[in-house]
Amino acid sequence: MSSINWMALLQVTVVTIFTAVVIAALMSLSNWFFTPVGAAEEVATSRKVIGFALLAVMGLIILFGLYLMIPYFH
């Protein structure tokens, strides 16, 4: 009979919720950077660069999570 390590389960739950919030915040922030400001019709280049950088960070977080979940890569 196996026992459940409740503290480890709680730790995984907290990290999962925190990471989901961070990914959602990064996605929202990058979307905000891709939106034109005021009466401008186009987005400034600096805002595009920041938006793409945020998307890249978000992608790296997701890839790291996949690396942790797939045992083949370990």
N, CA, C and O atoms as a GROMACS GRO file, in nm:
protein
  296
    1MET      N    1   0.084  -0.118   0.000
    1MET     CA    2   0.000   0.000   0.000
    1MET      C    3   0.089   0.124   0.000
    1MET      O    4   0.182   0.136   0.080
    2SER      N    5   0.060   0.214  -0.089
    2SER     CA    6   0.140   0.336  -0.097
    2SER      C    7   0.068   0.451  -0.027
    2SER      O    8  -0.055   0.453  -0.018
    3SER      N    9   0.147   0.543   0.021
    3SER     CA   10   0.087   0.660   0.085
    3SER      C   11   0.112   0.783  -0.003
    3SER      O   12   0.207   0.786  -0.081
    4ILE      N   13   0.028   0.880   0.012
    4ILE     CA   14   0.037   1.001  -0.068
    4ILE      C   15   0.118   1.104   0.008
    4ILE      O   16   0.093   1.130   0.126
    5ASN      N   17   0.215   1.162  -0.059
    5ASN     CA   18   0.293   1.270   0.000
    5ASN      C   19   0.216   1.400  -0.025
    5ASN      O   20   0.227   1.461  -0.131
    6TRP      N   21   0.138   1.441   0.075
    6TRP     CA   22   0.049   1.555   0.059
    6TRP      C   23   0.124   1.686   0.040
    6TRP      O   24   0.077   1.774  -0.032
    7MET      N   25   0.239   1.700   0.103
    7MET     CA   26   0.317   1.823   0.086
    7MET      C   27   0.370   1.836  -0.057
    7MET      O   28   0.373   1.946  -0.113
    8ALA      N   29   0.412   1.724  -0.115
    8ALA     CA   30   0.459   1.727  -0.254
    8ALA      C   31   0.343   1.760  -0.348
    8ALA      O   32   0.360   1.835  -0.444
    9LEU      N   33   0.226   1.705  -0.321
    9LEU     CA   34   0.109   1.734  -0.403
    9LEU      C   35   0.070   1.882  -0.392
    9LEU      O   36   0.035   1.945  -0.491
   10LEU      N   37   0.078   1.936  -0.271
   10LEU     CA   38   0.049   2.078  -0.252
   10LEU      C   39   0.151   2.165  -0.325
   10LEU      O   40   0.115   2.266  -0.385
   11GLN      N   41   0.277   2.125  -0.321
   11GLN     CA   42   0.382   2.200  -0.390
   11GLN      C   43   0.359   2.200  -0.541
   11GLN      O   44   0.372   2.304  -0.606
   12VAL      N   45   0.325   2.086  -0.597
   12VAL     CA   46   0.298   2.078  -0.741
   12VAL      C   47   0.177   2.164  -0.777
   12VAL      O   48   0.177   2.230  -0.881
   13THR      N   49   0.075   2.164  -0.694
   13THR     CA   50  -0.045   2.243  -0.720
   13THR      C   51  -0.014   2.392  -0.719
   13THR      O   52  -0.058   2.465  -0.807
   14VAL      N   53   0.061   2.436  -0.619
   14VAL     CA   54   0.095   2.578  -0.608
   14VAL      C   55   0.181   2.623  -0.726
   14VAL      O   56   0.157   2.728  -0.784
   15VAL      N   57   0.280   2.543  -0.763
   15VAL     CA   58   0.367   2.579  -0.876
   15VAL      C   59   0.288   2.581  -1.006
   15VAL      O   60   0.311   2.667  -1.090
   16THR      N   61   0.196   2.488  -1.024
   16THR     CA   62   0.115   2.483  -1.145
   16THR      C   63   0.026   2.606  -1.157
   16THR      O   64   0.017   2.667  -1.264
   17ILE      N   65  -0.040   2.643  -1.048
   17ILE     CA   66  -0.128   2.760  -1.051
   17ILE      C   67  -0.046   2.887  -1.074
   17ILE      O   68  -0.086   2.974  -1.152
   18PHE      N   69   0.068   2.899  -1.006
   18PHE     CA   70   0.154   3.016  -1.023
   18PHE      C   71   0.202   3.028  -1.168
   18PHE      O   72   0.201   3.137  -1.225
   19THR      N   73   0.246   2.917  -1.225
   19THR     CA   74   0.295   2.919  -1.362
   19THR      C   75   0.184   2.954  -1.461
   19THR      O   76   0.207   3.026  -1.558
   20ALA      N   77   0.064   2.902  -1.438
   20ALA     CA   78  -0.049   2.935  -1.526
   20ALA      C   79  -0.080   3.084  -1.520
   20ALA      O   80  -0.111   3.145  -1.622
   21VAL      N   81  -0.072   3.144  -1.402
   21VAL     CA   82  -0.096   3.287  -1.388
   21VAL      C   83   0.013   3.367  -1.459
   21VAL      O   84  -0.016   3.466  -1.526
   22VAL      N   85   0.139   3.324  -1.445
   22VAL     CA   86   0.249   3.393  -1.512
   22VAL      C   87   0.234   3.386  -1.663
   22VAL      O   88   0.254   3.486  -1.732
   23ILE      N   89   0.200   3.270  -1.716
   23ILE     CA   90   0.184   3.255  -1.862
   23ILE      C   91   0.067   3.341  -1.911
   23ILE      O   92   0.078   3.404  -2.017
   24ALA      N   93  -0.042   3.344  -1.837
   24ALA     CA   94  -0.156   3.427  -1.878
   24ALA      C   95  -0.120   3.575  -1.873
   24ALA      O   96  -0.160   3.652  -1.960
   25ALA      N   97  -0.044   3.615  -1.772
   25ALA     CA   98  -0.003   3.755  -1.761
   25ALA      C   99   0.092   3.793  -1.874
   25ALA      O  100   0.081   3.902  -1.931
   26LEU      N  101   0.186   3.704  -1.907
   26LEU     CA  102   0.278   3.733  -2.017
   26LEU      C  103   0.204   3.744  -2.150
   26LEU      O  104   0.235   3.831  -2.232
   27MET      N  105   0.105   3.658  -2.170
   27MET     CA  106   0.028   3.663  -2.295
   27MET      C  107  -0.053   3.793  -2.302
   27MET      O  108  -0.058   3.856  -2.408
   28SER      N  109  -0.114   3.831  -2.194
   28SER     CA  110  -0.192   3.956  -2.191
   28SER      C  111  -0.103   4.077  -2.212
   28SER      O  112  -0.138   4.170  -2.284
   29LEU      N  113   0.013   4.076  -2.147
   29LEU     CA  114   0.105   4.188  -2.160
   29LEU      C  115   0.160   4.199  -2.302
   29LEU      O  116   0.174   4.309  -2.355
   30SER      N  117   0.192   4.085  -2.363
   30SER     CA  118   0.242   4.090  -2.500
   30SER      C  119   0.132   4.138  -2.595
   30SER      O  120   0.161   4.211  -2.690
   31ASN      N  121   0.009   4.098  -2.570
   31ASN     CA  122  -0.103   4.146  -2.651
   31ASN      C  123  -0.118   4.298  -2.637
   31ASN      O  124  -0.148   4.367  -2.734
   32TRP      N  125  -0.099   4.348  -2.516
   32TRP     CA  126  -0.107   4.492  -2.493
   32TRP      C  127   0.003   4.566  -2.569
   32TRP      O  128  -0.021   4.675  -2.622
   33PHE      N  129   0.122   4.508  -2.576
   33PHE     CA  130   0.231   4.572  -2.649
   33PHE      C  131   0.208   4.570  -2.800
   33PHE      O  132   0.261   4.655  -2.871
   34PHE      N  133   0.131   4.475  -2.850
   34PHE     CA  134   0.103   4.469  -2.993
   34PHE      C  135  -0.013   4.559  -3.035
   34PHE      O  136  -0.043   4.569  -3.154
   35THR      N  137  -0.079   4.624  -2.940
   35THR     CA  138  -0.192   4.711  -2.969
   35THR      C  139  -0.144   4.854  -2.991
   35THR      O  140  -0.066   4.905  -2.910
   36PRO      N  141  -0.188   4.920  -3.099
   36PRO     CA  142  -0.147   5.059  -3.122
   36PRO      C  143  -0.194   5.152  -3.009
   36PRO      O  144  -0.300   5.132  -2.950
   37VAL      N  145  -0.113   5.254  -2.981
   37VAL     CA  146  -0.143   5.348  -2.873
   37VAL      C  147  -0.210   5.472  -2.931
   37VAL      O  148  -0.164   5.528  -3.030
   38GLY      N  149  -0.318   5.514  -2.868
   38GLY     CA  150  -0.384   5.638  -2.909
   38GLY      C  151  -0.439   5.632  -3.050
   38GLY      O  152  -0.504   5.535  -3.089
   39ALA      N  153  -0.411   5.738  -3.127
   39ALA     CA  154  -0.463   5.748  -3.263
   39ALA      C  155  -0.368   5.686  -3.366
   39ALA      O  156  -0.394   5.695  -3.486
   40ALA      N  157  -0.261   5.625  -3.320
   40ALA     CA  158  -0.165   5.565  -3.413
   40ALA      C  159  -0.229   5.446  -3.484
   40ALA      O  160  -0.305   5.369  -3.425
   41GLU      N  161  -0.197   5.433  -3.612
   41GLU     CA  162  -0.249   5.321  -3.689
   41GLU      C  163  -0.158   5.200  -3.685
   41GLU      O  164  -0.202   5.087  -3.707
   42GLU      N  165  -0.031   5.223  -3.656
   42GLU     CA  166   0.066   5.113  -3.652
   42GLU      C  167   0.133   5.109  -3.515
   42GLU      O  168   0.138   5.208  -3.442
   43VAL      N  169   0.183   4.992  -3.483
   43VAL     CA  170   0.252   4.973  -3.356
   43VAL      C  171   0.398   5.011  -3.373
   43VAL      O  172   0.461   4.978  -3.474
   44ALA      N  173   0.452   5.081  -3.274
   44ALA     CA  174   0.593   5.122  -3.279
   44ALA      C  175   0.683   4.997  -3.276
   44ALA      O  176   0.647   4.894  -3.218
   45THR      N  177   0.798   5.010  -3.338
   45THR     CA  178   0.890   4.896  -3.347
   45THR      C  179   0.936   4.849  -3.210
   45THR      O  180   0.949   4.729  -3.187
   46SER      N  181   0.960   4.943  -3.118
   46SER     CA  182   1.006   4.904  -2.985
   46SER      C  183   0.899   4.822  -2.912
   46SER      O  184   0.930   4.728  -2.839
   47ARG      N  185   0.773   4.858  -2.932
   47ARG     CA  186   0.666   4.782  -2.868
   47ARG      C  187   0.656   4.641  -2.929
   47ARG      O  188   0.628   4.544  -2.858
   48LYS      N  189   0.679   4.630  -3.060
   48LYS     CA  190   0.677   4.498  -3.125
   48LYS      C  191   0.788   4.410  -3.070
   48LYS      O  192   0.768   4.292  -3.044
   49VAL      N  193   0.907   4.469  -3.053
   49VAL     CA  194   1.021   4.392  -3.002
   49VAL      C  195   0.992   4.341  -2.861
   49VAL      O  196   1.019   4.226  -2.829
   50ILE      N  197   0.937   4.428  -2.777
   50ILE     CA  198   0.903   4.387  -2.640
   50ILE      C  199   0.795   4.279  -2.642
   50ILE      O  200   0.802   4.183  -2.566
   51GLY      N  201   0.696   4.295  -2.729
   51GLY     CA  202   0.589   4.195  -2.740
   51GLY      C  203   0.642   4.059  -2.782
   51GLY      O  204   0.603   3.957  -2.726
   52PHE      N  205   0.731   4.058  -2.882
   52PHE     CA  206   0.789   3.931  -2.925
   52PHE      C  207   0.880   3.871  -2.818
   52PHE      O  208   0.887   3.749  -2.804
   53ALA      N  209   0.950   3.956  -2.744
   53ALA     CA  210   1.035   3.906  -2.634
   53ALA      C  211   0.950   3.839  -2.526
   53ALA      O  212   0.988   3.735  -2.474
   54LEU      N  213   0.837   3.899  -2.494
   54LEU     CA  214   0.748   3.839  -2.395
   54LEU      C  215   0.692   3.705  -2.446
   54LEU      O  216   0.680   3.610  -2.369
   55LEU      N  217   0.658   3.699  -2.573
   55LEU     CA  218   0.611   3.573  -2.630
   55LEU      C  219   0.722   3.466  -2.626
   55LEU      O  220   0.694   3.349  -2.602
   56ALA      N  221   0.846   3.508  -2.650
   56ALA     CA  222   0.957   3.414  -2.645
   56ALA      C  223   0.978   3.361  -2.503
   56ALA      O  224   1.001   3.242  -2.484
   57VAL      N  225   0.969   3.448  -2.403
   57VAL     CA  226   0.982   3.405  -2.264
   57VAL      C  227   0.870   3.307  -2.229
   57VAL      O  228   0.894   3.205  -2.164
   58MET      N  229   0.750   3.339  -2.272
   58MET     CA  230   0.637   3.251  -2.246
   58MET      C  231   0.659   3.114  -2.312
   58MET      O  232   0.631   3.011  -2.251
   59GLY      N  233   0.709   3.114  -2.434
   59GLY     CA  234   0.737   2.989  -2.503
   59GLY      C  235   0.844   2.907  -2.433
   59GLY      O  236   0.834   2.785  -2.425
   60LEU      N  237   0.947   2.975  -2.382
   60LEU     CA  238   1.052   2.903  -2.308
   60LEU      C  239   0.999   2.840  -2.180
   60LEU      O  240   1.038   2.729  -2.144
   61ILE      N  241   0.910   2.911  -2.112
   61ILE     CA  242   0.849   2.854  -1.990
   61ILE      C  243   0.769   2.730  -2.026
   61ILE      O  244   0.775   2.630  -1.955
   62ILE      N  245   0.693   2.736  -2.134
   62ILE     CA  246   0.613   2.620  -2.176
   62ILE      C  247   0.702   2.504  -2.218
   62ILE      O  248   0.675   2.389  -2.182
   63LEU      N  249   0.809   2.532  -2.292
   63LEU     CA  250   0.901   2.425  -2.332
   63LEU      C  251   0.971   2.362  -2.211
   63LEU      O  252   0.993   2.241  -2.209
   64PHE      N  253   1.005   2.443  -2.112
   64PHE     CA  254   1.066   2.389  -1.991
   64PHE      C  255   0.968   2.298  -1.916
   64PHE      O  256   1.006   2.194  -1.864
   65GLY      N  257   0.841   2.338  -1.912
   65GLY     CA  258   0.739   2.254  -1.850
   65GLY      C  259   0.724   2.122  -1.923
   65GLY      O  260   0.708   2.017  -1.860
   66LEU      N  261   0.727   2.125  -2.056
   66LEU     CA  262   0.721   2.001  -2.133
   66LEU      C  263   0.844   1.914  -2.108
   66LEU      O  264   0.834   1.792  -2.098
   67TYR      N  265   0.960   1.978  -2.097
   67TYR     CA  266   1.083   1.904  -2.067
   67TYR      C  267   1.071   1.832  -1.933
   67TYR      O  268   1.116   1.718  -1.919
   68LEU      N  269   1.010   1.897  -1.835
   68LEU     CA  270   0.995   1.835  -1.704
   68LEU      C  271   0.893   1.720  -1.706
   68LEU      O  272   0.906   1.625  -1.629
   69MET      N  273   0.793   1.730  -1.792
   69MET     CA  274   0.688   1.628  -1.793
   69MET      C  275   0.721   1.505  -1.877
   69MET      O  276   0.670   1.396  -1.850
   70ILE      N  277   0.805   1.520  -1.978
   70ILE     CA  278   0.832   1.408  -2.068
   70ILE      C  279   0.961   1.338  -2.023
   70ILE      O  280   1.069   1.396  -2.036
   71PRO      N  281   0.952   1.217  -1.973
   71PRO     CA  282   1.070   1.149  -1.918
   71PRO      C  283   1.176   1.112  -2.021
   71PRO      O  284   1.290   1.086  -1.985
   72TYR      N  285   1.140   1.108  -2.147
   72TYR     CA  286   1.235   1.072  -2.252
   72TYR      C  287   1.352   1.170  -2.257
   72TYR      O  288   1.463   1.131  -2.291
   73PHE      N  289   1.328   1.296  -2.222
   73PHE     CA  290   1.430   1.400  -2.232
   73PHE      C  291   1.526   1.401  -2.113
   73PHE      O  292   1.625   1.474  -2.115
   74HIS      N  293   1.500   1.324  -2.011
   74HIS     CA  294   1.585   1.329  -1.891
   74HIS      C  295   1.701   1.236  -1.905
   74HIS      O  296   1.784   1.226  -1.815
   0.00000   0.00000   0.00000
